[in-house]
Amino acid sequence: MLDAADQWHDRCVAAWHELADRCQTTEAVVTEASHLVSRGGAPAALPLEFLLSVGIPIIALEQPGHEHAVRLMNRYANVPMDYADATLMVVAEALKLDTVLTTDRRGFRAYRRANGAAFVIEL
């Protein structure tokens, strides 16, 4: 979304216009995004600045959410599932969300919601 040269940029922009008003993310995802953009030479604050400027809620987990994230990471260790993905799963389950805006097709194709159903992957 933030890098016009990125292979996913055009698809992200197209999906963004449809989904922006429903987006939410987690602190772990912001941390991961900041790390990735800084590795690419952009300012680490860029993802956070973007999310704040468009009003995307950034959710922090409480202790039970972290405990659930650990269970998910252990369950999907063979995929593997990282902490950022686990936090998204915890929030999606808590809010009963079924759609994920992600380029991580490998992971989110394997992950299942609490009811056993697959996520709808946008992008």
C-alpha positions as CSV (number, residue, x, y, z in Angstrom):
1,M,0.0,0.0,0.0
2,L,2.8,2.4,0.9
3,D,5.2,1.5,-1.9
4,A,4.1,2.1,-5.4
5,A,6.9,-0.2,-6.7
6,D,5.8,-3.2,-4.7
7,Q,4.3,-6.1,-6.5
8,W,1.1,-6.0,-4.4
9,H,0.6,-2.2,-4.5
10,D,-2.1,-2.0,-7.2
11,R,-4.1,-4.9,-5.7
12,C,-3.8,-3.3,-2.2
13,V,-5.0,0.0,-3.4
14,A,-8.0,-1.6,-5.2
15,A,-9.0,-3.6,-2.1
16,W,-8.4,-0.7,0.1
17,H,-11.1,1.4,-1.5
18,E,-13.6,-1.4,-0.8
19,L,-12.5,-2.4,2.7
20,A,-10.9,0.6,4.4
21,D,-13.9,1.4,6.6
22,R,-13.9,-2.2,8.0
23,C,-10.2,-2.5,8.6
24,Q,-8.6,-3.2,12.0
25,T,-5.1,-4.3,12.9
26,T,-3.0,-5.2,15.9
27,E,0.0,-3.7,17.5
28,A,2.1,-6.8,16.5
29,V,1.2,-6.2,12.8
30,V,2.3,-2.6,13.1
31,T,5.6,-3.7,14.6
32,E,6.1,-6.2,11.8
33,A,5.2,-3.7,9.2
34,S,7.5,-1.1,10.7
35,H,10.4,-3.6,10.6
36,L,9.7,-4.6,7.0
37,V,9.5,-1.0,5.7
38,S,12.7,0.0,7.5
39,R,14.5,-3.0,6.0
40,G,13.5,-1.6,2.6
41,G,14.9,1.8,3.4
42,A,11.7,3.6,4.3
43,P,11.1,5.3,7.7
44,A,10.0,2.8,10.4
45,A,7.2,5.2,11.5
46,L,5.6,5.1,8.0
47,P,3.0,2.2,8.7
48,L,2.0,3.7,12.0
49,E,1.6,7.2,10.5
50,F,-0.5,5.8,7.7
51,L,-2.8,3.9,10.0
52,L,-3.2,6.9,12.3
53,S,-3.9,9.2,9.4
54,V,-6.7,7.0,8.0
55,G,-8.2,6.1,11.4
56,I,-7.6,2.3,11.4
57,P,-8.0,1.0,14.9
58,I,-4.9,-0.6,16.3
59,I,-5.9,-3.3,18.8
60,A,-3.8,-4.4,21.8
61,L,-4.4,-7.8,23.3
62,E,-5.0,-8.5,26.9
63,Q,-3.6,-11.5,28.8
64,P,-6.2,-14.0,27.6
65,G,-5.6,-12.9,24.0
66,H,-1.9,-13.5,24.3
67,E,-2.5,-16.9,25.8
68,H,-4.8,-17.7,22.9
69,A,-2.1,-16.5,20.5
70,V,0.3,-19.0,22.0
71,R,-2.2,-21.8,21.5
72,L,-2.7,-20.8,17.9
73,M,1.1,-20.5,17.2
74,N,1.6,-24.0,18.6
75,R,-1.3,-25.4,16.6
76,Y,0.0,-23.9,13.4
77,A,3.7,-24.3,14.1
78,N,4.1,-26.3,10.9
79,V,2.8,-23.5,8.7
80,P,4.4,-21.6,10.5
81,M,2.3,-18.9,12.3
82,D,4.1,-15.8,13.6
83,Y,2.9,-13.7,16.5
84,A,1.4,-11.0,14.2
85,D,-0.7,-13.6,12.4
86,A,-1.8,-15.1,15.7
87,T,-2.9,-11.7,17.0
88,L,-5.0,-11.2,13.9
89,M,-6.6,-14.6,14.4
90,V,-7.4,-13.7,18.0
91,V,-9.0,-10.4,17.1
92,A,-10.9,-12.0,14.1
93,E,-12.3,-14.7,16.4
94,A,-13.3,-12.2,19.1
95,L,-15.0,-9.9,16.6
96,K,-16.4,-12.8,14.5
97,L,-14.7,-11.5,11.4
98,D,-14.3,-13.8,8.4
99,T,-12.3,-11.6,6.0
100,V,-8.5,-10.9,6.1
101,L,-6.7,-8.3,3.9
102,T,-3.3,-9.9,3.5
103,T,-0.6,-10.9,1.1
104,D,0.2,-13.9,3.3
105,R,-1.9,-16.4,1.4
106,R,0.1,-19.5,2.5
107,G,-0.6,-18.8,6.2
108,F,-4.2,-17.6,6.0
109,R,-5.2,-20.4,3.6
110,A,-4.2,-22.9,6.3
111,Y,-5.6,-21.1,9.3
112,R,-9.1,-21.8,10.4
113,R,-11.6,-19.7,12.4
114,A,-12.9,-21.0,15.7
115,N,-15.9,-22.6,13.8
116,G,-13.5,-24.4,11.5
117,A,-14.3,-22.3,8.5
118,A,-11.6,-20.8,6.3
119,F,-11.0,-17.0,6.1
120,V,-12.0,-15.0,3.0
121,I,-8.7,-13.6,1.8
122,E,-8.8,-10.3,0.0
123,L,-5.9,-9.6,-2.4
